[in-house]
Amino acid sequence: MTVTKTAAYETLTESSAAALAVRLGLFPSKSTLTCQEIGDGNLNLVFRVYDKEQQKGLIIKQAVPYAKVVGESWPLSLDRARIESSALIRQAEHVPHLVPKVYYSDTELAVTVLEDLSHLKIARKGLIDGKDYPHLSEDIGEFLGKTHFYSSEYALDPTVKERLVKQFTNPDLCDITESLVFTDPFFDHETNDFEEELRNEAEDIWRNEALKIEAAKLKQRFLSAEETLIHGDLHTGSIFAGEEAETKVIDPEFAFFGPIGFDIGQFIANLLLNALSREENRRAPLYRHVETVWNTFSRTFSEAWKNDALDACKNEKGRLESVLKQTFEDAAGFAGCEIIRRAIGLAHVADLDTIVPFSRRISQKKLALKIGAAFIEKRSGFRTPKDMIEAFRNALKE
């Protein structure tokens, strides 16, 4: 993987992206290339360049200096491209089979060239289509257990960790999460976006001072707990999955040093958002995923701890158990915030927005708000994933 600096930033087009791939020597100069802009995210341009003769493709991802979901009125640093490529490289040290290969990175052009994963499908789309991906949660549990332990304060020399914290300082994207996940949905904020039929439920949240205090505590954990290098945006739209046992985690541009439970909570929340879109007799695979991701994470993290934790941690009786308890409580609370923001915040999820008929969509979004609030307020009483699932199912019955 090569990292270079170009003279100046310029926004790529389909033709210039293909030309860049040739200029970098990733395709022969006489290749018959096609290039298509395939990005459907909120922040970046994504191009797929394909050589018909070699039947070989690659992905060129470029950060743009603003949030696409809003426009140029919301400027963003291009440094997130460096953070993303650096995070993928670090993750590949521990789980190379679970992240895409990085072929090239350019800090000035804000470009990362990646392995083409078009033979896979974005997990969110597959889950909406009714696929269950039986290996998904085991793979994500392994990804989280290994990457979170080996980039944590429990495995790293303090000076190494301090250097990495600085390397992955990510103020612009952390500000997005702070606002859109932990702040705006709990107030009558202009960025919120929801159907008028949800107004009464939204206003109930805005008036619930106890809930807002708990959300503020979670925000403080997010902002202050520099425990490990987290992905920062680990929803089902940031994961490719295949019919066979193949999973790839993508898009870690939100990566920074934060609380271990954040990624777990986001992943669980998005599983349960998909469960809300299904009928009860089709929810069992999602419940199994919730249990499996936590059980696999805790087992993987614990094994790494026993083998490779710093002596000061390993020799402190009860420390691992305390870390896991705090992580699970955090995960439940972070999941609640994610569920609420996906119902009434700025960035929705197709799992909810594609529910038909409209009346059922509204009823399921009302349930999402109730479930999210319950997860936030009751998180300290949760001990196992079964407790979260029980709270979810109880809300459906009320």
N, C-alpha and C positions, 0 to 999 in steps of 0.2 A: 504494500500500500504506500502510495506516494503522497506527500503533503507539499504543496507549493503555494507561492503567492503570485498573483498576476498583477498587471499594472493598475487596473481599475475595475470596479464593479459595473457590470451591464446585465440587464435582464435577458435571459435566454429566450429564444423562440424555438420552434421545432427544427428549423433549418440550422440554426446556430448550435443547438444541442447536438445534433448529428455531426456537425463539423467539429465540435469539441471532441467527441468520441474518437474521430479519425485522427485529429491532431495529437491526441494523447497516446496514439498507437494501440488503442483498444480494438480497433478494426483496421484491416488493410485499406489503403487509400482508394482502391478500385472496388470496394465493397458496394453491393446494392443494398442500401439502407433505407428503412422506413423509420419515422420518428413520430410519435403521437404524445400529446400532452394528456396525461391520464389522472392528474391530481384532482381529488375531490375534497381535500382537507381545507382547513381554515387559515393556514399560514404559509404554504409553500407551493412552488411549481414542481411538478413531477413529470418527467418524460421517460417513455420507453423507446429505446433505440434497438432496432432488430435487423440483423443481417440474414436475409432470406437464403442466401447460398449456404452459409455455415449453420443456419438454423440456431443462431446464438443471439441472445439479447442481454441488455443491461439497463439499469435504471439510473437516470441522472436527476438528482433532487437539488433544487436551488431554493434557498431562503430568499424571500423578498422583504424589503425594509418596512413592512407594515403588516397588520393582521388582515388577511384577505377577507375574513368574515365580516369585518367592519369597513375597511378601506384605508386610504392614506391618512385619514384623520387619527388613526391609532398606530403611530410609528413603533417599530420594533428593531432591536439590534440584530445585525446579521451574524453576530458571534454565536448564535444558537446552532449554526451549521457546524462550527468547530466543536461545540459541546456534543452534538449528536454523533459525529464521527468518532470523537474520543471515547464517548460512552460505549459505542458499539465495539470498538477495539478492546476496551477493558473488559466488557462482558464476554467477548470471544475468548479471553484467556481462561475462562472457567466453564463456559457452556457454548463452545463453538458451533455445536449442532443446533442451537436454538436461536441464533441471530444470523442475519445476512452477512455475507462477506463484503468488506469495504475494499474497493479497488483503487480509489483515488480520492483525495480531498484537497480543496483549494480554499484557503481562508479568506482571500480577498474577493473571489468570485462567489463565495458562500455556496459552494457546490460540493456534493458528495456523490460519488459514483458507486453504485451498489449492485450486488447480485440480483439478477432478474428472478423474481418469485411468482411469475404470472401463472405457473402451473398450480399454484395454491390459490386459496380464496380468503378474503378478509373474513375473520371468524364471525364478526357481527352479521355480515350478509348471509353466511352459511347458517347461523343459528336462526335468523329470521326465516330462512327457507325451510327450517325444520330439521336441519342436520344436528347431530348430537356430539360429534367429535369426541369419542370416548377417551382419547389420550390427552385431550387439551389441558385439563386441570392438573394432571400429573406432570406434564411438561412445564407448565407455568409454575407449579410448586417447586420443581427442581431449579428452574431459572431463578426464582426469587430466593430460594434457600442458599444457593451457591453465590450468586452475585451480591446478595445483601450481606452474607457473612464475610466474604473475602474483601469487601470494601468497607468493612465496619471498623469501629474503634476497638472491637474485640479481637481483631486479627492484625491490624496495622500498627506499626510503630507510630507513636504520636507525631513525630516529625513528618513522616510520610503522609499520614492522614491530613495534617495541616496543609501540606503542599497540594494535596488533591482537593481539599475543600476550596482553596483559592482557585485552582484550575477549573473547577466546575461551578464557580459562582455564577448565578444565572438570574440576575435581578428582574429582567423584563418578563420572562416567562413565569417566574415565581409570583410576580405581581398579578399576572393574569389569573393564576390559580387562586391566589389569595382573594381576589375580587370576585371571580365568577363562581367559585366553589364555596367559599367560607363567609362572604360578606353580602354581596348583592341579593341573592335569593332570600335573605332573611330581613330585607328591608324593601320598601317601595321604591326600587331603584330603576332608572330609565333603561338600563340594559336588560332587565327582565323581559321575557317574551313568553306569553301564555295565552290560551284561549280565555275569552271573557267568562266562560262557564266555570273557570277555576278561580275566579276572583275571590269568592268568599273563603275558600280554603287557603289561598295565598295570604289573605288578610289575617286569617287565624294564625298563620305562622309569624307574620310580622308583629302581631300583638302578644305572642307567646314569649314573655321576657325570660322565663326559665330556659326555654329552648335556645334562645339567642345567647344566653350566658354560656351554655354548654357548647354551642357552635364556636363561640369566641375562644373557649379553652382549647378546642381542637385546632383552631387557627393558630393559636400560640404554639402548640406542639409542632405544627407544620413549619412555622417560622423559626423555631429555636432549637429543635432536636436534631443536631447534626450527627445522626447515628451512622448513616451509611450512604453510599451513592445510590439513589433511587432512580427509577425510570422516570417517574413524575407524571406520566399520562397513560397508565397501563389499563386502558379499556379494551373491549373486544374489537374495536376498530384499529387498534395498534398491534394486532396479531394476525399473522397468516396461518391458516390451517389446511391440512390436506385430508383426503379420504383415508390414506394410509397414516401411519404414526409419524407425521411430520408437522412440526410447529416452529414458527419463526416470529420472534418479537422484534418489532420495528419502531421507528420514530421516537427515539429517546431524547428529543431536543429539549424536553423539559427537565432533563436530568440535573440533579444537584444533591448536596448532602442534606438529607432530611430524615424523618422518622421511618423506621422499618415498616410500620404498619400501613403506610399510605398506599403503596402499590397494591398490597393485598386487598385493602378495602375497596379501591377503585375496581379491581377485577371482580370481586364478589358482587359489588353493586351492579355492575353491568350484566353479570349472569342473572341476577334477580330481576333487573329491568326486562330482560328477555323472557324470564319466567312469567312476568305480568302480561306479556303479549300472547302467551299460550293459554290454552284451556287446561284445567287442572290435571286431566289425564295425560298431558304431555310435559308436565313440569318435573317429573322425577329425575330425568338426566341433569337438569340444572341444579337440583338439590344435591345430587351426588357430586357434581363439580365443586360446589361450595365446600362440601366436606373434604373432598380429595385435595383441593388446592391447599387448604390449611394443613391437613395431615401430612402431605408431602413436604410442604415448606418446613414445618416444625421438625420433621424427621431429618430432612437434609441439613437444615441449619444446626440441629443438635449434633449430628455426626461430624460436621465440619468443626464445631466448637470443641468436641472431645478430642479431635485429632490435631487441630491447629490454633486453638485460642491462645492468646497471650497467657503466660503463667499467672499473672496477677488476676486474670479473669477466671481461669480454669481452677485455681486454688480457692476461690471465694465461694464458699458453700451456698447453694441456693441462687447464685447469680443467673445462671441460664434459665432457671424456672421463672425468675422475676422478669427477665427480659421477654420471655415468651408471653407471660401474662400481660405485660404492658403492651406488647405488640398486638395481641388479640383484641384487647380493649380498644386500642387506637383504631385497628382495622374496622371494627364494628361502627365506631363513630364516624370515621372517614367515609365508610360506605353510606351511612345515612345522609351525610352532606352531599355526596355524589348523586344519590337517588333524588333528593329534593331539587338540586340544581338542574338535573336533566329533565325535570317536569316543568319547571317555571323559569329557569335561567336562560341565558343567552344561547347556549349551544345545546340543542336537543339531541335525542337519539332516534334513529329510524325504528327501533324496536317499538317505541310508544307511538311515534307519529304516523306509522303506517297501519295502526290498528283500525279495523273497520267492523261495524259501522262507527260513525262519529260518536254516537252516544256511549259506546263501549270504550272508545279511546278516552273520553272524558272520565268515565268511571274508573278506569285503570290508572289514569294520572292522579285522580283523587286518592286512590289507594297508595300510589307511590309516595305522595306527600305524607300520608299517615305512617307508612312503613319507615320512611326516612326519619321522621321525628322520633319514632319509637326506638330506632337504632341509636340515635344520638343520646336520648334521655336515659335509656336502659343499658347502655353499653357496659357499665361497670358490673352489671349482674350477669353478663354473658360469660360462660366458661368454655363452651365448645361450639363448633359450627351448628350443631343440632339446636342450640338455643336460638341462634339467629334464624334458622329455618322455621322453628316453632313460632317465633315472633312474627315472621313473615306470614305464615299460614293463619295465625290467629287474626291478623289484620284483615285477611281476606274473608274471614267468617263474620266479622263484626258488622 
